[in-house]
Amino acid sequence: MKKLTILIAALALVCFSVPAMAVDWNFYGNARVATFYESRDFGDGLNAAGTDDEDQDLQWDLQGNSRIGATIKAENVNARFEFGVTESDVTSRRIFGVWNFGAGKLKVGKDYTPITTFVSGQVFNGDDGLLDTGNIYGRRKAQIGFEFGRFQVALINPSSGFIRGLSTTATTIITVPGVAGQPDIDIPTAVATETNGDIDEILPKLEARFGMGFDTWNFNVFGGAQYFSIEDVESLEDPGSTDDLDVTSWCIGGDAGVNFAAFYIKAGLSYGQNIGDAGWSGDGPYDSYQGGFAMWDGDDDTNETYTFQGLLVAGYKMSDMLSFEAGGGYRHDRTDEGIDRDTKPWSVYLQSSIQMAPGVFVIPEVGYYDLDNAPNDDEAGSVFYIGGKWQINF
């Protein structure tokens, strides 16, 4: 925290040392604490300790998206920086500048990418917003972006990595001495070796978005594409021979919202190929959600994974102090040939937002996740939670 204070002071000193440029600084922040009871049914699996197929837990945590930041305006340049604050660390969330050059705007830095839209107000799991089941997520990434009216396009730091199944294993034998004159026991143990292949990134990730907003309704349409290759992958079917693998990801989708006096309805749909490899999946804490990755076929090709997502949210604002929202999301990950993955998790929630004073909120929420099945077809179980988020803006 001391380093953060020094950084802010240094930025302010630089700003105020240039009297010829009128600079407007506006600092902001908020603190968020999650207070939830969570009950997990592991289905055919076990908890992390390997002792039971059920687990109950209490969450009483400072959320990682608690933040402090500032917006800066200086003639035709706007900027923002924002740091996330946890109980033990400070991390960068956003830092970017925007230059208005008349015909459009240029953005340079780290910010939400164009396909990112927050449709749901779900607060469980660090303001999850159905990003695990229903809502595609572009994340905050380094980018060079352009905006021309209602159209946005960005060249983004790619999110590449080894695809599912692309590793080799070797089997070693551990010999355990026998007891009381009994013969020795040979136990085979799988030991991971070096990962197969070499990742080459030659193109940035591309995302684009077009949207319009009116008094009673709004909509957005978006799409994205990413490509990287993995060179010199050694075949398991023909040991000694190598090939290069192409890993291509793409997505399309849209969302819309309508207001009827105090009521509102929002919805979103998306479809894509290998969205996990492009970093377009949410950070769900449950294995069932970590889909959307291409699968190596063991030789010279990949089996693609296709992901469909949808969500629907409805709410009612009773007053400035009290509102209600309910929502649900669905996700289907399916890999070519029906191998590796065919999962259909879904989730629902109900909440109220209570404003106890300006900038002071408590949001009680209850929800349920059906995790469907794991990649090996074992039943993945379910999650029930109840509790709330407490937040003060300053």
N, C-alpha and C positions, 0 to 999 in steps of 0.2 A: 504494500500500500504506500510505503514511503517513496518507492520508485515512481508510482503513478502520480503522486503529488508533485514531485520534482519535474516530471514530464509536462504536466499541465502548466506549472509555473513558467517553465522554459518557453512553451508555446505562447503563453500570454505575453511574456517579455518581448519576444520577437514581434508579436503583433503590435503592441503598444509603442515599440521603438520606431515604427514607420508612420509618422504623423500625416504623411501626404495621402495615405489610403484610409478611407473610412471603413472600419471593420466593426461588425456587430457580432458579439459573442453571446450565446444563450446556453447556459449549462443546464443539465437535467440529470435525473437519476431516479431509480426506484429500488426498493428492497422487496423480495418475494420469498415467502416461506410456505412450503408445502406441508400440510398436516393430513395424512391419509392413513387409513387402515387398508391393507391389501391382503387378499386371500387367493393363493395360487393353487390350482389343481394341475399337477404335472402330467396327467393322463397316463401314458405308458412309461414315463420317465421318472427320474428322481430329482430331488432338490440338489443344490450345489454340494452339500455335504454327503450326498449319496446315501441318505438314511431314510428318506420318506418320499412319498409321491404327493404330499401336500405341504404347504408352507404358509404361515401367516407372518406378516411383517408390519411394522409401524414406520411410516415415513414422517420425519420431523426435521426437514432439511431446508437450508438456505438454497434456493434454486440457482442453478448456474447461469440463468438469464437475468438475474439481478444485475443492474448495470449503472454506469455513470458515463456521461458523455457530454458533447456540446455540438451545436450547429453554429457555423460561421458564415457570415455574408460579407463580401467585399466587392463592390461594383458588379462586374459580370461573372464573378466566381463565387460559388457556394461550396461549402465543405462540411464534413461531419466526421467526428471520431467517437468511438464508443467502446468501452471495456466491460467485459463480464466479470462479476465478482462472486467467487465462491467462498466457503469458510476457510480455505487454505491457499487460494491462488487468485491471480488476476490474469485474464486472457483477453486478447483482442477479438472484438466482434466485428466492428466496421471501422474503416478509415478510407475516405475517398474525397475527391474534389470533382466539381462539375463546372465546366466552362460553357457559358452561353455565348455562342458565336453568331447569333442572329438567326441563321437558317436552321439551327438545331443546337443540340447540347452534346458535349463530350464528357464522359465520366471516366476517371482513372482511379483505381484503388480496389479495395475489398468491400463488397456490398452484396445484398441479395441479388440473385441472377434473374433474368427476365421471366422465366417460367414460374417463379415463386409467387403464389397467392395464398393468403391465409383466409380460408373460407370459414373454418370452424373455430369457436372460442373454447374448445375443451382445454381444461387446465391441468389435468392429471399428467404425470410424467414430464414435468417441466414445461407446461403449456404445450402439450403434444399436438393439439389441433387436428387430430385424425391423420397426422402425417405418416403413420404406420399403416393405416387401413383406410384408404379412400382418397387422400390428397397427395399428389406428386410434389416433390420438394427439390428446389434447385440449390439450396444452401447459400451461404455467404462465401464467395470466392473472389480471388484476384481477377480483374477483368478490365478490358478496354471496351467501353460501351458508347453507343450513340442513340440519341433520341430525336426523332423528327415528328413533332406533333404528338399523335397518339401511338406512334410506332417506335418500338425499342428493339435494338439488336446489340449483341455483345459477343466478343471473343474472350473466352474464359479459360483459366487454368484447368487442364483436363484432369479427370479423376480415374487414373488407370491403375491396374494391379493384376496379379495373377488370377486367372479365372478358376472357377470351381473344378476340382479334380486334377488340376495341373501341378502335381508334385510327385515325387517318387519316394518309396519307402524301402527299407532293407530290414531283413529279419535277422536278429542275433539270438544266440542261445545263452541263457544264463543258467549255470549249473549250481543247484542248491544241494549241499551235502546231506546225505541221508541221516536219519536219527536212529540211535540204538541198533546199529548194524544193518539198517535198511539201505538199499541202493540209492545212489545219487539220483536227483530229479532234474531233468532238463526242461527249462521253461522258455518257450519262444517269446520274444518281445519285439514289437515293431518299433524301430527307431527312425525318426525322420531324417532324411538326407537333404542335400541341396535342392532347392526348387528348380524345376526344369525350365530352361529358356531364358531369354533376355528381353526385357520390355523396352520398346522404342516408341516414344511420343514424337510425332512429326507435325501434328496439327493441333491448334487450340480447339476447345469445345465451342460450339456455336449454339446460341439460343436467341429466339426472337419472340416478340409479343405485340399484339395490337389490342387495344381496349377503349371502351367509351363508357362514360358515366352520365346519368341524367338525374332528375329530381327523385324519380320513383324506381329506376332500374339501372343496371349496369351489366357489362359483360366483358370478358377477355378471351382471346384465343391465343394459343402459343404453340411453339414447337422447338425441338432441339436435336442436335446430332453430334456424335463424337466417334472418333476412330483412333485406335492404336494397334500396334502389332507386337507379337511375341516371337522373337527370332530364335532359330536353332533349337526347336523343341524336339527332343529325342522320343521317337515312337516306342510305345510299349508293344505294339504288334510286330514291329520290325526293328529290334534293338540295333543301335548303331547308325540308323538313318535319321536324318533331321529334316524338319520342315518349318516354315514360318506360318504362324496363325494370325488371321485378321480378326479383330474384335470390334464390331460395329454396333453402336447404340443409337437409338432414335426415339423420339416421343412426340406425340401430338395431344392436344386437349383443349379444354376451355372451362370456364365457370361463369355463372350469372347470378344476379340477386335482384329481388323485387321487394319493394316496401308497400304495405297497405296500412296507412296511418301508423298505429303503434305495432303492427305485425310486420315480420319480414321472413322471407324464404331465400335460402342460398343453395346452390347445387354446383357440383363439379364432376367432370369426367376426364379420364386420360387413358391412353393406350401407348405401349412402347415395347421396344426390344432391348433386352439386356440393360435395363435401367439401373440395376445395381452397379454395373461396371462404370457407369457414367456418374455415379453419386447422386442419383435422383430418387433414392429410397430414403424414407425416414429412419431415424436412429432408434428403432424399437428395442425395448429390453428383452424381447422374447424371440426365440430362435425361429419361430414360424414366420416372422416378418422379414428375415434376412434373405429374401429371394431376389429375383431379377438379375441373376448372374448367368453368363454364358457357361456352358459345360463342355469341357474337353472330351473328345470322343476316344482318346487314347492313342490316336494316330496323327492325322494331318488336318483335322477340321474341328469345328465346334458345333454343338447343339445349342441353338438359340433359345432363350427364355422370354416369353411374351407375358406382359403384365397389363391387366385391365384394372382400373380403380374407379370408384364412384363414391360420392358422399352427398348427403342431404341434411340441411340444417334449417330449423325453424325457431323463431323467437318472438317474444312479446315484451315490449317496454311499458311497464305499468306506470312508472314515473321516473324522474331523474335519479331516484334513490334505489329503485327496485326493478329488475328485469329477469326474464326467464329464457332459457334456451335448451333445446333438445336436438340431438343429432345422431347420425349413424353413418358408418362407412363400410365398404366392402372391397376386397382385393382378391384377385385370382392370378397366381403365378403358374404358368404351364411351360414346361420344357419340351422341345422337339422330341419326337419318338415316344413321348410319355415317360421319359426317364428322368431320374433325379428329383423332379418336383412337379406336383400338381396340387397346390394348396389354395384354400379359400377361406382365409381368416376374415372376421368381421367384428365390429364393435359398436356399442351404443352408449349414450350418456345423457344425463339430465342435470341441469344446474340452475342456480339463481345467482344473480350478482347484486350484492347489497353494498351501497355506498353510504358509509357511516359519517363521512365528512368529505369535503372536496379533496380528491386525491387519495382517499382512504377506502379500501375495498376488502370485502371478504366474499369469496365465491364458493359456497357449498356445492359439492358435485358427487354424484353416484354413477357408476358405470360398469360395463361388463365387456370382456373380450372373449370371443371364441377363437382359439388359436388353430383350430382345424387339425392338420397333421404335419409332422416333421418330414424332411426329405426322405427318410427311410420308411415312410408310411406309418410310423408309430403315432398314436393319438397324442397330440401336443397339449391337450387340456384346455384350461380356461382361467380367467382372472376376474375376480370381483373386487371392486374398491369403493370406498366411501370416505368422505372427508371434505377438505377444502383448501383453497389457496388464500393467503393473507398478503396484501400488497399495499404499500404506501409510496406514492409518487412524490418526488421533491425536486 
